[in-house]
Each structure stands twice: as structure tokens, then as C-alpha cells.
């Protein structure tokens, strides 16, 4: 059981993937929440209709972000009454551009469950309409319960003040985290980091990262690759995809 036992409401981030879900997840970790991220392997119980097992897993954490959780807002609301919901949005064409860059032409079984087609390439309009429909349906579902839904646009600048006012937390003094930025969103600092990274040989970068992991382990710090409690499961699921594609 990973959930913290301090009686605060669960927080379900029901923004569609590629709307700043990882950024919001990091912000919630900084506020002390245990966060479960995307779980690609959940496609199997979902296809079998084993919703109870999926919701049981969700209940082990303080907060959820990404898919399949975003698509399960109704079920989560019914199973865990009193929870808080956050819908992250962005301009739909910007969303499509980000999704195309991230998903490329990979067939993802969970995406097949979400969209009806596992590949984005060639199905852009289908993916875009599903994204738009999700946002409409979430807003409609909570139309008479505005206190239970916060809508955020992280690309437009929503951050600590908006999030912490909603959750009743004091805003941290450090800047709001931003991860998985696209090049079009880079500021001068981001561009400098990219330039510096390109100057360092990849072998040296790997060694530095390994050293950082080793030092963190000695200090008792969690593996940053597993901050959303999904690294091993998603890695295993991707390995299974590759194995099935070779057969």
C-alpha cells in the first residue's frame, strides 16, 4: 500500500495524455502525494472487464495521472467519493503535434482500447476527436459540481497558485516543475541545457546518470525513473509488444 494515511482526499488528474500530466504529477509529488502514472498493462484487465482490479490498484495511491486513469473518471468518482479531479487541457492542434511526436507510428494496445485504433499515424482525426470528446464529457459530467473539478492549462501558465488554492496547500517557494517540453516551448534556459547536453558524449552522460543513481541509492532516495510507480510494469509491457511483433 503506497497511499499516505493522512485523510486528505485523493486527487485524480483526468487530463488526457500529452496535456502536462507528468508535470502535474511531479507537482503533486512535491506536495507530498504518492502518484501513480500511466500503466500500459492495465489494457489487459480492462479488455477482460475486470474493472474492480483496476480500481483497486488506483486506490493504493494518493493521486493518479495519465491514461488509462483519465478515461475512468466516472468509475473513479463512484468508487472513491469525495475525491478531487483536475482536468489539464491544451490547444487541440498543439496536443496533436505533441502526440504525433511522442507516439510516432507505434502500435500501443492501450491506445487501441482508448481510441479504437492503436496507431496515431493515419488516424489523426480519430485521435483528435477522442481528445476533444474527453474534454467535453469531463466538463459536462462535473457541470453541477464545479467545486470537485479544477481545469488547468499548464501550457498557458497555470501553476502553483492555481493548484494549491484548489487543494488547500501552501504553494512551494521553488518554481513549478515542467517536464517533457516540446522544442516549441523551450525558453532560453531550456535551449542552453539542450546545447550543453549535445556537447557531452552520450557515453559520459550514461556514466554520470549511473553515478547519480548509485549515490541516490546510498542516500536512500527513490529511483527517479520510477517516480510514478510504473517503470518496471511499462518496461515489461513494451518488451512484450516487441516479442509479439517478432513472432
C-alpha positions as CSV (number, residue, x, y, z in Angstrom):
1,X,0.0,0.0,0.0
2,X,1.6,3.2,-1.2
3,X,-1.1,5.6,-0.2
4,X,-0.3,8.1,2.6
5,X,-2.7,7.8,5.6
6,X,-3.4,11.4,6.4
7,X,-7.1,11.5,5.4
8,X,-6.7,14.0,2.6
9,X,-8.9,13.5,-0.5
10,X,-7.5,11.6,-3.4
11,X,-6.6,13.6,-6.4
12,X,-7.4,12.2,-9.9
13,X,-5.7,14.0,-12.8
14,X,-8.1,13.3,-15.6
15,X,-6.4,15.3,-18.3
16,X,-5.7,13.3,-21.5
17,X,-2.1,12.2,-22.0
18,X,0.2,14.9,-23.6
19,X,-1.6,17.7,-21.7
20,X,1.1,18.2,-19.0
21,X,0.2,15.1,-17.0
22,X,3.8,14.3,-16.0
23,X,4.4,17.9,-14.9
24,X,1.2,17.9,-12.8
25,X,2.3,14.5,-11.3
26,X,5.7,16.0,-10.3
27,X,3.9,18.9,-8.7
28,X,1.8,16.6,-6.6
29,X,4.8,14.6,-5.5
30,X,6.4,17.8,-4.3
31,X,3.2,18.4,-2.3
32,X,3.6,15.0,-0.7
33,X,1.3,12.8,-2.7
34,X,2.1,9.3,-3.9
35,X,1.3,9.3,-7.6
36,X,0.6,6.5,-10.0
37,X,1.2,7.3,-13.6
38,X,0.4,5.6,-16.9
39,X,0.1,1.9,-16.7
40,X,0.2,0.3,-20.2
41,X,-0.5,-3.1,-18.8
42,X,-3.9,-2.1,-17.5
43,X,-5.3,-2.7,-21.0
44,X,-5.5,-6.4,-20.2
45,X,-7.9,-6.3,-17.2
46,X,-9.8,-3.5,-18.9
47,X,-10.3,-5.7,-22.0
48,X,-11.4,-8.5,-19.8
49,X,-13.9,-6.3,-18.0
50,X,-12.1,-6.6,-14.6
51,X,-12.7,-3.0,-13.6
52,X,-12.6,-3.9,-9.9
53,X,-8.9,-4.9,-10.1
54,X,-8.1,-1.7,-12.0
55,X,-9.9,0.5,-9.4
56,X,-8.3,-1.4,-6.5
57,X,-4.8,-0.5,-7.9
58,X,-5.9,3.1,-8.2
59,X,-7.0,3.2,-4.6
60,X,-3.4,2.4,-3.4
61,X,-2.2,5.9,-4.3
62,X,-3.0,9.4,-3.3
63,X,-3.1,10.6,-6.9
64,X,-3.3,9.3,-10.4
65,X,-2.2,10.9,-13.7
66,X,-2.3,10.0,-17.4
67,X,-4.1,7.0,-19.0
68,X,-6.0,4.8,-18.5
69,X,-7.0,6.8,-15.4
70,X,-8.2,9.8,-17.3
71,X,-10.7,7.8,-19.2
72,X,-12.0,6.2,-15.9
73,X,-13.2,9.4,-14.2
74,X,-16.8,8.2,-13.8
75,X,-15.7,4.9,-12.3
76,X,-13.2,6.6,-10.0
77,X,-15.7,9.1,-8.8
78,X,-18.2,6.4,-8.0
79,X,-15.6,4.2,-6.2
80,X,-13.9,7.0,-4.3
81,X,-16.4,9.7,-3.4
82,X,-15.1,12.9,-2.1
83,X,-12.0,12.9,-4.4
84,X,-10.8,15.9,-6.3
85,X,-10.4,16.0,-10.1
86,X,-8.1,18.0,-12.2
87,X,-8.6,18.3,-16.0
88,X,-5.5,19.6,-17.9
89,X,-6.1,20.9,-21.3
90,X,-4.1,22.5,-24.2
91,X,-4.9,23.7,-27.7
92,X,-6.0,20.7,-29.7
93,X,-3.6,21.2,-32.6
94,X,-0.7,21.7,-30.1
95,X,-1.9,18.5,-28.4
96,X,-1.9,16.6,-31.8
97,X,1.6,17.8,-32.6
98,X,2.9,16.6,-29.2
99,X,1.1,13.3,-29.5
100,X,2.4,12.7,-33.0
101,X,6.0,13.4,-31.8
102,X,5.7,11.2,-28.8
103,X,3.7,8.2,-30.1
104,X,5.0,8.2,-33.7
105,X,3.9,5.1,-35.6
106,X,4.0,2.8,-32.6
107,X,1.0,0.5,-32.1
108,X,0.0,0.7,-28.5
109,X,-2.6,-1.8,-27.2
110,X,-3.8,0.6,-24.6
111,X,-4.3,3.3,-27.3
112,X,-6.4,0.8,-29.2
113,X,-8.6,0.5,-26.1
114,X,-8.8,4.3,-25.8
115,X,-9.2,5.3,-29.5
116,X,-10.3,2.1,-31.3
117,X,-7.0,2.3,-33.2
118,X,-3.6,1.5,-31.8
119,X,-1.6,3.8,-34.1
120,X,-1.9,7.6,-34.3
121,X,-0.3,7.9,-37.8
122,X,-3.1,7.7,-40.3
123,X,-5.7,8.1,-37.6
124,X,-5.0,11.7,-36.6
125,X,-8.6,12.9,-36.9
126,X,-9.9,9.9,-34.8
127,X,-7.3,10.7,-32.1
128,X,-8.1,14.4,-32.2
129,X,-11.9,13.9,-31.9
130,X,-11.4,11.5,-29.0
131,X,-9.3,14.1,-27.2
132,X,-11.9,16.8,-27.8
133,X,-14.7,14.5,-26.7
134,X,-12.9,13.6,-23.5
135,X,-12.6,17.2,-22.5
136,X,-16.2,18.0,-23.3
137,X,-17.5,14.9,-21.4
138,X,-15.5,15.7,-18.3
139,X,-16.7,19.2,-18.1
140,X,-20.3,18.1,-18.7
141,X,-20.0,15.4,-16.0
142,X,-19.0,17.9,-13.4
143,X,-21.2,20.8,-14.6
144,X,-23.2,20.8,-11.4
145,X,-20.2,20.1,-9.2
146,X,-17.7,22.8,-10.0
147,X,-16.1,22.5,-6.6
148,X,-14.9,19.0,-7.5
149,X,-13.2,19.9,-10.8
150,X,-10.3,22.1,-11.5
151,X,-9.4,22.9,-15.1
152,X,-5.8,23.8,-15.7
153,X,-3.8,24.8,-18.8
154,X,-0.2,24.4,-17.9
155,X,1.0,25.5,-21.3
156,X,-0.8,28.8,-20.7
157,X,0.9,29.3,-17.4
158,X,-1.2,27.8,-14.7
159,X,0.9,26.6,-11.8
160,X,1.3,26.5,-8.0
161,X,-1.2,29.2,-7.2
162,X,-4.0,27.6,-9.2
163,X,-3.2,24.1,-8.0
164,X,-2.6,24.9,-4.3
165,X,-5.6,27.1,-4.0
166,X,-7.7,24.2,-5.1
167,X,-6.1,21.6,-2.9
168,X,-5.7,23.8,0.1
169,X,-1.9,23.6,0.2
170,X,0.7,26.4,0.7
171,X,2.5,27.0,-2.5
172,X,6.2,25.9,-2.6
173,X,8.8,28.6,-3.0
174,X,10.5,26.9,-5.9
175,X,9.3,27.1,-9.4
176,X,6.6,24.9,-10.8
177,X,8.1,21.8,-12.4
178,X,7.9,21.4,-16.2
179,X,8.9,18.1,-17.9
180,X,8.6,16.7,-21.4
181,X,8.6,20.1,-23.0
182,X,8.5,20.2,-26.8
183,X,11.1,22.4,-28.6
184,X,8.5,24.9,-29.4
185,X,8.1,25.6,-25.6
186,X,11.8,26.0,-24.8
187,X,12.9,29.1,-23.1
188,X,16.5,30.4,-23.1
189,X,17.4,28.2,-20.1
190,X,16.0,25.1,-21.8
191,X,17.9,25.8,-25.0
192,X,21.1,26.2,-23.1
193,X,20.6,22.9,-21.4
194,X,20.0,21.2,-24.8
195,X,23.1,22.8,-26.2
196,X,25.2,21.7,-23.2
197,X,23.8,18.2,-23.4
198,X,24.8,17.9,-27.1
199,X,28.3,18.8,-26.1
200,X,28.7,15.9,-23.7
201,X,29.3,12.5,-25.3
202,X,26.4,10.1,-24.8
203,X,28.7,7.5,-23.0
204,X,29.7,10.2,-20.5
205,X,26.1,11.1,-19.9
206,X,25.2,7.5,-19.2
207,X,28.0,7.2,-16.8
208,X,27.0,10.4,-15.0
209,X,23.4,9.2,-14.8
210,X,24.5,5.8,-13.4
211,X,26.7,7.5,-10.8
212,X,23.8,9.8,-9.8
213,X,21.5,6.7,-9.4
214,X,24.2,5.0,-7.3
215,X,24.6,8.0,-5.0
216,X,20.9,8.4,-4.6
217,X,20.6,4.7,-3.7
218,X,23.2,5.1,-1.0
219,X,21.3,8.1,0.4
220,X,18.1,6.2,0.4
221,X,16.5,8.2,-2.4
222,X,13.9,6.5,-4.8
223,X,14.9,5.8,-8.3
224,X,13.7,8.9,-10.3
225,X,12.8,6.7,-13.2
226,X,10.1,5.1,-11.0
227,X,8.7,8.3,-9.6
228,X,5.2,7.4,-10.9
229,X,5.4,3.8,-9.7
230,X,5.1,2.4,-13.3
231,X,8.6,2.0,-14.7
232,X,9.0,-1.8,-14.4
233,X,5.5,-2.5,-15.5
234,X,5.7,-0.3,-18.5
235,X,9.1,-1.7,-19.5
236,X,7.8,-5.2,-19.2
237,X,4.7,-4.4,-21.3
238,X,6.9,-2.8,-24.1
239,X,9.1,-5.8,-24.1
240,X,6.0,-8.0,-24.6
241,X,4.9,-5.8,-27.6
242,X,8.3,-6.3,-29.2
243,X,8.2,-10.0,-28.6
244,X,4.7,-10.4,-30.1
245,X,5.7,-8.3,-33.1
246,X,8.7,-10.6,-33.8
247,X,6.5,-13.8,-33.7
